[in-house]
Amino acid sequence: MPIRAPHTSLPSLRSRLLIAAAVWLLGITLAAGYLMPSFIKTYLVDQEKHQLYIYLDELTAQIDVDNKGNLIPPRALSNPRFQQPYSGLYWTLNVADNELRSRSLWDTRITGDEESGYAGPNKQSLIVLTRNILLPELDEPVTLTVAINQERLLKTLNQLTGGLWLILLVMAGGILCLIWLQVSWSLWPLRRLQKSLKQVREGEASELSGIYLAEIRPVVDDLNALLFHYQELLERARNHAGNLSHALKTPIAVLNNEVAHLNVQERSKLEPSLQQLQQHIDYHLGRARMAGASNILSAKTAPSSRVDAISMAMDKVYAHRGVVLVNELDSDLQVAIEKRDLDEILGNLIENSYKWANSLIRVHQPEQTSESVLLVIEDDGPGIDDDAYQSAIKRGVRLDETTPGTGLGLNIVTELAHSYRGELTLCRSQLGGLKASITLPKPRK
């Protein structure tokens, strides 16, 4: 099974909570920033209109006509601004072609309509109220108009809007900071749980310790129960493997000694069965030992030093063959594999190369990813046929019966690599022999 692909980067739980809070907080701030100025403007306009209605009533009370049916100019209204030219407060009286205007309008008129807006002197934007009244002396109604410049109102509104936006932004920033503190404080137990898991992974602790909140405590208890069960299984596997090894070692040795004293014909009948029995025992004991790595979560081993150690041992065993092993691995390179398991992997591959190489074995690392390391062991031997690569890693398969061995080496390597989520592949080497490529995980940071 190949090394798993790197996880797709996802936002953290803290980021998700903060983004969600920021989104709804932004929505509320924008809604308040746009709706509240509208409410304030409506309130201020209503206040201005309320005052205009007072002036309109005052003007209505002073309307009168002379004997000829002409409007009599009203007396000065209570607000002196009606007497100041272009003061921003105006009135007009209209009946047929007769129009009376306040002194404040001077030589100008109120123009515009309700849809497009009203304009006064110097293009002032006006708030306008009108009223039509009927007088007994006149055949047509009299139109009363009172207007006020709303530029001061709009200026006040702009100042209020600016201050409101400043208050809303400061408030939103403060709330977001408080939410960040709340989220950080709420997620703190998870950080502590992460630290405890890291201690377990690195072999510094055997269980998760500490006091956790009620929502997290059941998860911690279940993880501790799982870790305890896992450790118990590992210990049981190691004990069973050791007991089985000792229990079978003596009977098999006795059987081998007895078979050695038999004649050739009888010995040829029994030796294959004993060899097959030994293969099964070696295979299943190897698998039991694989499952018994006590610190597999925190494993960290340097392949370069293990290759050197295995090479020194193999140089003594195969000294008569004159094979040279070239170790090109970086001494700082590490893989996340328990030392004994890495020795088993490299030992089987290197010993296989020592058996078949003519003169040279090369161990190197062509590439690595963020989560895996690729180790390559190749030799200049005869190699194997292209169609035999898959069968070579099957249990008990020996491609050459003349060479001593059990046929379990490459299969054990495959099983060990698989237990660490790695992979073994075989192909033709550029040196002419077999090229074994083993993918192994890198230690976690």
Sequence and secondary structure as in RCSB ss.txt:
>XXXX:A:sequence
MPIRAPHTSLPSLRSRLLIAAAVWLLGITLAAGYLMPSFIKTYLVDQEKHQLYIYLDELTAQIDVDNKGNLIPPR
ALSNPRFQQPYSGLYWTLNVADNELRSRSLWDTRITGDEESGYAGPNKQSLIVLTRNILLPELDEPVTLTVAINQ
ERLLKTLNQLTGGLWLILLVMAGGILCLIWLQVSWSLWPLRRLQKSLKQVREGEASELSGIYLAEIRPVVDDLNA
LLFHYQELLERARNHAGNLSHALKTPIAVLNNEVAHLNVQERSKLEPSLQQLQQHIDYHLGRARMAGASNILSAK
TAPSSRVDAISMAMDKVYAHRGVVLVNELDSDLQVAIEKRDLDEILGNLIENSYKWANSLIRVHQPEQTSESVLL
VIEDDGPGIDDDAYQSAIKRGVRLDETTPGTGLGLNIVTELAHSYRGELTLCRSQLGGLKASITLPKPRK
>XXXX:A:secstr
            HHHHHHHHHHHHHHHHHHHHHHHHHHHHHHHHHHHHHHHHHHHHHHHHHT  B TTS B    
  SSGGGGSTT SEEEEEEETTEEEE GGGTT   EEETTTEEE GGG EEEEEEEEE  TT SS EEEEEEEE 
HHHHHHHHHHHHHHHHHHHHHHHHHHHHHHHHHHHHHHHHHHHHHHHHHHHTTS SS  S   TTTHHHHHHHHH
HHHHHHHHHHHHHHHHHHHHHHHHHHHHHHHHHHHTS HHHHHHHHHHHHHHHHHHHHHHHHHHHTT TTGGG  
B HHHHHHHHHHHHHHHTGGGT EEEE   TT  BSS HHHHHHHHHHHHHHHHHH SSEEEEE   B SSEEEE
EEEESS    GGGHHHHTSTT  S TTS   S HHHHHHHHHHHTT EEEEEE TTSSEEEEEEEE    
